[in-house]
Amino acid sequence: LRRSMLSAPTLSTAGTTQTTGGVFHAFRWLSLIYNRANNFVPQTALDINAQPIGAVAGKGEDAGVRLTLWDGKVNLTVMHYETTRENQVLNISNNQNLRNYINGIWSAMGRSEKLINAQSIDTVSNAGKGWEVELIANPTKRWRLSANYSQTDVKQTDTFLRTAVYIEANRGLWTQNLSLPLVTNIGISGATTVRDALNAVDATYAAIRQSEGNVPLQNIKHAANAFSTYTIGSGPNWLHGLMIGGGANYRGKSVAGYSAARKGAPIFASGYTIVNAVASRTFRLAQKRTVLVQLNVNNLLENDQ
């Protein structure tokens, strides 16, 4: 067994997580809500230079109102929020490809000491704002209802800046060796020289940067959930106490990629709705024991999204 005598890079960081907030009950039916927080989340990943990425720095602020109506049977909360997250690790498939192409260049040049860790990563920053609405209602003792909706606007910045600095710092050396043949398979058909690998590096990094100033990949702007249950309180014994319920989960269109032909405009995947149902009943057994039997039917409409 061999053990590397090189110590792993270390980074000592310090930060503070603070949360403040409060609820002011202006009237019996109206409450004002405010919260503010910052957070500090350590990350163990290494960047392209094999240095620790460092911690995520986040901030958030939200304010809103809560209406308590009909003797507390209905509670409606409406909140507006703003958040920022800096130095957030972003794992995407293009990151792996990019590092593979770069290592192909170093291998062709015989510079094995320059090979980068295939698990190295880079970061982005995100700033978002939006609205959240939540309704919780108990119209009767046997009827329960909950629903919520969120609308989010997010922009991504500071996309893979460490990688950009690394590429430009080594570009001069790479361009001096463009005609060298590749000695490893970089996964691109017809790629035979350092020139081909460098072109792949530039194209892949440009694809990664398409999200700069744009909506992040997989972001969903609109989302909603609703669920309701009713417990039957009359009728024959087998029906009495039966709880039936159902609900739906809606997700609006999500960002699947970016169009080079439309100057990086987002490409959206379709939204979808999942419908679920539930039924349950509690049976009494001997010695004051009970057993709950429940049936869940998920994706009732067989949505294949």
Salt bridges, closest charged atoms under 4 A:
ASP47 OD2 - ARG162 NE 3.70
GLU113 OE2 - ARG111 NE 2.52
ASP122 OD1 - ARG162 NH1 3.27
ASP153 OD1 - LYS221 NZ 3.33
GLU168 OE2 - ARG171 NH2 3.04
ASP202 OD1 - ARG171 NH2 2.76
GLU212 OE1 - ARG209 NH1 3.52
